[in-house]
Amino acid sequence: MKIVFPTEDDRGVNSVVYGHFGSARCFVVVETETETVKTAVNNDVEHEHGKCQPLHALGGNSVDAVVVGGIGRGALSKLLAAGIKVYHAVEGTVQENLELIKSGHLPEFTLDKTCAGHGTHGACAH
C-alpha cells in the first residue's frame, strides 16, 4: 500500500503530519510493502481557497491512501472519486500515524468532518 502524509518539511517518517492537505509544503510517501520512503513537493500549494486539486498536488504519484489532520470537502471528494482512501491523522509524526493505520486505528475522513477554511500555520479552521 502506498500512503501519503502531508507535511511541512522533509524529515521522512519523523516529519510531523500537517494539519491541512492543500497547504502542506510536501508529502512523505510511504510504500508499506517495500518500506521505502520518499518525499514529493506539493504541486498545488498556491491554490485559491476552495480550489485545491489534490491529484495535481500529488504530482502524478499513484497512491492508495492519504493520512492528514484536516482536508476540505472538495479535495476529499476528489480523492475519494479517484479511489483514494483518506484517514484522519492524530497529532504526531508520520511513523506514529503509520503504526496506527497499520493496526486499523485511524478513522476514515467523512464529508461531515471536513475543514471550513484555513487557520494559522496551515491548520484547519473547523
Secondary structure by P-SEA (a helix, b strand, c coil): cbbbbbbccccccccccccccccccccccccccccbbbbbccccccccccccccccccccccccccccccccaaaaaaaaaacbbbbbbccccaaaaaaaaaaccbbbbccccccccccccccccc
